Amino acid sequence: MYLWFKAIHIIFMVAWFAGMFYIWRLFVYHAETSSQEVRDQLAIMERKLYRIIMTPAMIITVAFGLALLYLRWTDLGRAGWMHTKLLLVAILIFWHFLAGHYKNRLAEGATF
């Protein structure tokens, strides 16, 4: 069971990271275009990427990561690198919600 959880954790982490890289590229396209039609299309793409791919991938990644941590707490709980990893995951979650904030601002017509 541990290896299945680990595989699911890694697969959804890759999906989450791919979305995290791509959404910032979409923001650049959104900010650079002057066409309202293109802006509207990019806003739809950003919304779908965030809501359909990134957020579920983040939730599943964190859930299975916590399950893995629970299953191996005696080994991983004492490891110093695990505390660093959990801090980095917290920063990634913040980065995820920051992307959501920028997505909403761009959809409202804000410029950067």
C-alpha positions, 0 to 999 in steps of 0.5 A: 500500500505504501508504494501505491500511495507513493506513486499516486503522490508523485503522479499528482505532484508532477501534474501540480508542478506542471500546472504551476509552471504553465499558469505563470506563462499564461499570466505573461501572455495575458499581460502582454496581449492587447486584444480583449478577445485573447484576454477573455480566452486566456482567462478561461484557460487560466480558470480551467487550469487552476480549478480543474487541474492544479487545485485537485492535484494539490489536494491529492498530492498533500493528502497522499503525502500526509498519508505517507508521513502517517504510515512512516512517521517513526522513520520520517518524523525524526528526519531533519530533511522532512521538516525542511520539506514540509516548510517547502510544501507550505511555501508551494501551497502559498505560491498556489494560492498566490497564482489564484489571486493573480488569476482573479485579478487578471480576470477582473481586468487588472494589468501588471 
